Amino acid sequence: MAEISNIINQVTRFSAPDIECDGCANAIRNAVGRLPGVTVVAVDIDGKQIAVTHEPTTASADTLLATLDQAGFPATIQA
């Protein structure tokens, strides 16, 4: 019998004012997308926003913030 996962993904949205181009977006997708538990990284260049779909128990918002900061894109969580 296949194991059933009870983990529910959530979407956390960030504002990152240093996003300027496709290169920035790719750097963000590469850095955040490598984290365990992250399934989707969407970057809005014009809006300077990031939406990350992730398993909150595996990839916490604090981990995402730290990863964005290390990648050179300090961010804040949007309410």
N, C-alpha and C positions, 0 to 999 in steps of 0.2 A: 504494500500500500504506500502511496506517495505521502510524504510529509507535507502538512499544510502549514503555511506561515501565517501567523496572526499579526505580523508587523504591518502597521499602516503607515504609508508614506505621508509626509506633510510637505507643504511648500513654504519656504521662508524667503521673504523678499528683502533685498538690500538696496541701499542707495550708495553709489560709488562715484564721486565727482571726478575722479581721475580717468574715467573711461573716455577715450577719444577716437578710437578707430577699430577696424577689424582685427588688427594685431593685438590690441588690448583685449578684445572679446575672446580671441583665440587663447591668449595667455590665461585668462580667467577660466575658460572652459577646460583647458588642460590641467590647471592646478587643482581646481575644485572637483572636476570630473574624476580624478584619480582616487579620491577619498572613498573608503569603504562605506557603503550605504547610500551613496549619491547616485541617483538614477538619471536626472535631467538637470542641465545647467543652461538656462536661457539668459542671453545678454541683450539688453536694449541699449544700443550705443547712444542714440539721440536722447533718450530719457535718462541715461546714466544709471540704469537699474539692472539688477540681477535677480532672477528667480531660480531657486534651487529646490528641486524635489528630492527628498532624502528621508531615510529612516532615522527618526529622532534619537533612537537609542544607540545607533551606530555612528551617526554623524550629527553631533549637536550643533546648535547655532553658534556656540562659542568656538567650536572647532572650525566651522565655516568662516567665521570672522577672522580667526587667526590665520587661516590659509590664505584668505584674500589679502590680508595685511602683508604676509610673507611674499606674496606674488607681486606686491607693489601697488595694490589697489585697496587702501584702507576704506572700510565701508561701515555703514550703520544699518541696523535693522529697521525696516519700515513697519509702522503699526498697521 
